[in-house]
Amino acid sequence: MQPTAVAGHTILTLHLGEILPRSYLARTELALVDPFVYPGSGTSVAGVGWYETICLAALVRAASPGTIFEFGTLDGRTTLQLAANAPDATVYTLELPPGSWERLPGMSEDEREVAALARAGDYFRDTRYAERIVQLWGNSTEFDFSEFARAVDFVFVDASKDPGYFERDAENALRICSDRGVVVWHDYDNHGLFPEFDAFLRTLAETEEMVKVADTTLLVRMPRSGWRMEE
C-alpha cells in the first residue's frame, strides 16, 4: 500500500482486493465482453487498459447500480463492459456529436488518433446489451444533467483533460451521484501526463473519500453508504 500524501488529506493507493473483499472477488464471475488490449496493456492514454477493465467490471458489479452514467463514450468498449456487469442497470453514455472530437481541448495525440478512427458506440450497438444503453449527444459543459440529479449509482468519467471540462465534469458527476453512488475517474496519475487534472482531483480528495486502484489510473470516490454487495 503506497499512500499519496497531499495537503490536508491522503489518497491511498490500494489493490483491488483491499478495496473490495477478497472473498467477494473470489466468488464473483465478471462478464468481460470482447476483450481488447490497447497498446501498453495495463494502462493506456488511448483508452481503458485490460487490467483496468477487470477492475472497473468488479467495481460496477459490487456497486450493483440501477443507473450508470458515463462521461465519454468513444467507441463504446467500456460502455459495453459497464452494461455487461450491471445486468439491472440502464447505462447513459454522453459523447460529443460526431465530428466534434478533433476540436476538443485537452486531448493527447494518441487520443485524437483513436477518436479519429472510432465511431461512438460501435462496440455495443449490435450487442444484446444495446437495449439497456442510451446514447446521449452533447458537450458535457453545456449538457442539462437535471433529470439525473442524485439518481445515478455509478458514474464513470473518461473525458477531456482540459480544466474547463474536467472541473465541470467532476462537479456534475458528484451532483448526479446518488447517496450510495460511486464515481470513478480514468487517467489519474497517468505517468504525469495530465498534471492539472491530477492536482484538481487531489484537491477534490480533501472533501471526498478517494482511493486509487493500484497498477491502474482509476481513482474511485468511494460509496458513502458502503458497497451494495455487502448488504
C-alpha angles and dihedrals in degrees: 000000000000114000118206107216122212132169110293097355146042129229107207121213106217134175116244090253089058093051095045123030112267089225089059093049091048094055098038121094112207123212104229107181124195097348111219126177117208116213107284094038107214097044131006141184091216098055148327110314124229098257089044088054090054091050093046091050091052092048095050091045090053092048090054092203128196092199131027127190122195124195105209121022101188105165094342100246093129092039088058093052092049092052093045092054097044103054094175097047136099109219119213113193124188124206137164114262114272112283095025100094096085090060095051112114122225098038122134120229090253091054092048090051092051092044091051090058098039131087113206112259097004093137098053102030098092099031131102088252094062094089089065095046121086115197112213124191126209150082108290092221090059102032118116106238095173095111090056097049110143089341104102120092098190126028123186118192118195105146142108119344092208111118092233088060108032094050092053091041091055092047091051094042091057092043094056095041115110123229090266095036131130126213121200125189123198125214098031113152091000101169091298094296095131108032096164091050091049093048092050093052091048088054090048088052089066088076102023129058103246130179129183116219108234117248091015139078092238118125116192128204097208122232111263094216098041133260115310093229088065092062 
